[in-house]
Amino acid sequence: MYKKRAPVLSNPTQKTVESKPPAQASFGAFVSRHRKAILMLFDIVVLIICYVLPWVLIQGRISWADSIPMLVSSCFLFVCCVEISFGVFGMYDSLWRYAEIVEFFRLVLAFVVGIAAFFLLSLFIFNERRIPLSVFLLSALFAVSITLYSRLTYRMYRNTRLQKRGRRKRVMVVGAGEAAATLLHEQQRNAESDMSIICVVDDAPEKVGRSMMGAQIMGTTDDIPELTVQCEIDTIVVAIPSLDDENRQRILNQCYKTKCNLRILPDLRQIMTEGGDLSSRIREVRVEDLLGREPVTLSSRSATLLAGRVVMVTGAGGSIGSELCRQIAQYSPRRLIMLDIYENGVYSIQQELLREYGDTVEVRVEIASVRDTKKVNDLFDRLRPDVVFHAAAHKHVPLMEDCPEEAVKNNVCGTFNMATAADKYGTSRFVLVSTDKAVNPTSVMGATKRLCEMIVQAMAQKSKTTFVAVRFGNVLGSNGSVLPLFKEQIAAGGPLTVTHPEIVRYFMTIPEAVSLVLEAGAMGKGGEIFVLDMGQPVPILELAENLIRLAGFIPYEEIDIVFTGLRPGEKLYEELMMDEEGLRQTENNKISIGSPIRLNKNTFFHHIATLKEIAYSNNSENLVQVLMDMVPTFQHESGTVEG
């Protein structure tokens, strides 16, 4: 649906304002300018009425004609005492549309002080004829009641008018803790909020039935589906920032049973770091929330490795490469060299980094292919990078099955070119970005990435350069991954295509993966393969169902899911470590080390040369056989495999 374009203004300095009738606009401006004076005049009229009314009620018991002089003078004193007390207590400095219970207590206190002053002064001034005690009591009662009622009525009128102007969302808050209390408090102060909190749910049975800042705690999270219907809820806000993975998933599953919009508060550490009102931190639930990944805590190693150094990133225009560039730039390298064969992606990240770090970091783009041996050597000779992050690779499993020679040219030959140039020109550290598909590979792509790891380990045996590899699983939202595909299919109305109902994958976010790559790359001593903690494997079918729900649809009813069968080279599950590599923990609990596997480097490099020759002859059949000979764990499958 297209939105109407705003009309073009004939005067370029003219501003677009909300259209109001002239009389309404001028009256509103007058009231805004003279708000204090109008409110004071209103209070004076109310006080006069409240003081005169008791005299009228008791006129049968006193001489009305004789009381006029005292009535006028004492009324003047009454109004002066109360108004002065109002001024002292700052009653005309408050915005009553945002008034809270504290403001109303302050109003009552101002009345008590003002009426007490009036009572004491009247004892001295009107000593010949006393003011009836009933006048004191009734005038005080009338004045307090009417003034409070008028303030409350004004506040209710403002809120009602705002609701009529644009209907507020009827909101259920999940969680009755500090975050929910803060959220309720902010909503009460913000009369122009688009949310109206109707009820709260919490899993603590002792809280159910109680009231929380005016909102009723009506049940537990198990009652969410029923309560959303009963209370006509539009939006559910999960206000438990410290929620653990298991309970988050359980609560979200309850929310998915409704047709409500779903919102969530971010992690408590993010709230504390970024600050701001809690209301402004409410956001849509993302697929990252379903993974429950903990924020990465980095040591100072990355800063030591990168600060003031010349750093090169290959595949810099890709999803991993571009995030590497973003995070590396934060550590103030002397020069950041972004190498890629595809100019569009690397141009975008170049412009982004120039805007952010152009004054502090020299950002340089080199358009080149890692396959080009001479070009790679020329770049290393001319630019002399201190640290290299090699992320350039073909990674699409089915496409590489169709074009195995291209996988070898780019992945194997490209890595060999980069590694030998790093060794030749004195690069201090070379970090290979690898994949879990390199473990016991069943695909050509996985086998080529395993060869890349073996190149790094072989180079580490003879070079002064520190060579390491970092291995991890799928990253959410990376180019060619399942998440963008699912989102496109949802946008098209479905169906979503899943290869197998039991297929599972490891996932982490791109920023988390890159942060751990930097950390692991900095701690390597040479020849290690670092394995990142990917958490629990995620069923792809469950991911597809949750994405449909996050988009506001019902799986299988509004958007279908179909199974297409495993593709050539695809596993039901991935592994992160081969048995012979072993595994030991580092000081970072999200990074483990696989023990280096010793290779006969001369024989290995001879086989690499043979593989390169076959790849450039485009002989696919012989190429796959050589790959199987070079990678003993490579069990090539052209159809369905299970691991």
Secondary structure as GFF3:
##gff-version 3
##sequence-region A 1 643
A	DSSP	alpha_helix	22	33	.	.	.	ID=ss1
A	DSSP	alpha_helix	35	57	.	.	.	ID=ss2
A	DSSP	alpha_helix	64	88	.	.	.	ID=ss3
A	DSSP	three_ten_helix	96	98	.	.	.	ID=ss4
A	DSSP	alpha_helix	101	125	.	.	.	ID=ss5
A	DSSP	alpha_helix	133	165	.	.	.	ID=ss6
A	DSSP	beta_strand	169	174	.	.	.	ID=ss7
A	DSSP	alpha_helix	178	189	.	.	.	ID=ss8
A	DSSP	beta_strand	195	201	.	.	.	ID=ss9
A	DSSP	three_ten_helix	205	207	.	.	.	ID=ss10
A	DSSP	beta_strand	211	212	.	.	.	ID=ss11
A	DSSP	beta_strand	215	219	.	.	.	ID=ss12
A	DSSP	three_ten_helix	221	223	.	.	.	ID=ss13
A	DSSP	alpha_helix	224	230	.	.	.	ID=ss14
A	DSSP	beta_strand	235	238	.	.	.	ID=ss15
A	DSSP	alpha_helix	245	256	.	.	.	ID=ss16
A	DSSP	beta_strand	261	264	.	.	.	ID=ss17
A	DSSP	alpha_helix	268	274	.	.	.	ID=ss18
A	DSSP	alpha_helix	278	281	.	.	.	ID=ss19
A	DSSP	beta_strand	283	284	.	.	.	ID=ss20
A	DSSP	alpha_helix	287	291	.	.	.	ID=ss21
A	DSSP	alpha_helix	301	306	.	.	.	ID=ss22
A	DSSP	beta_strand	310	314	.	.	.	ID=ss23
A	DSSP	alpha_helix	319	329	.	.	.	ID=ss24
A	DSSP	beta_strand	335	340	.	.	.	ID=ss25
A	DSSP	alpha_helix	343	357	.	.	.	ID=ss26
A	DSSP	beta_strand	362	367	.	.	.	ID=ss27
A	DSSP	alpha_helix	373	383	.	.	.	ID=ss28
A	DSSP	beta_strand	387	390	.	.	.	ID=ss29
A	DSSP	alpha_helix	397	402	.	.	.	ID=ss30
A	DSSP	alpha_helix	404	407	.	.	.	ID=ss31
A	DSSP	pi_helix	408	413	.	.	.	ID=ss32
A	DSSP	alpha_helix	414	424	.	.	.	ID=ss33
A	DSSP	beta_strand	429	435	.	.	.	ID=ss34
A	DSSP	three_ten_helix	436	438	.	.	.	ID=ss35
A	DSSP	alpha_helix	444	460	.	.	.	ID=ss36
A	DSSP	beta_strand	466	472	.	.	.	ID=ss37
A	DSSP	beta_strand	474	476	.	.	.	ID=ss38
A	DSSP	alpha_helix	482	491	.	.	.	ID=ss39
A	DSSP	beta_strand	496	498	.	.	.	ID=ss40
A	DSSP	beta_strand	504	505	.	.	.	ID=ss41
A	DSSP	beta_strand	507	509	.	.	.	ID=ss42
A	DSSP	alpha_helix	510	523	.	.	.	ID=ss43
A	DSSP	beta_strand	529	532	.	.	.	ID=ss44
A	DSSP	beta_strand	538	539	.	.	.	ID=ss45
A	DSSP	alpha_helix	540	550	.	.	.	ID=ss46
A	DSSP	beta_strand	561	563	.	.	.	ID=ss47
A	DSSP	three_ten_helix	579	581	.	.	.	ID=ss48
A	DSSP	beta_strand	584	585	.	.	.	ID=ss49
A	DSSP	beta_strand	591	594	.	.	.	ID=ss50
A	DSSP	alpha_helix	601	616	.	.	.	ID=ss51
A	DSSP	alpha_helix	620	630	.	.	.	ID=ss52
###
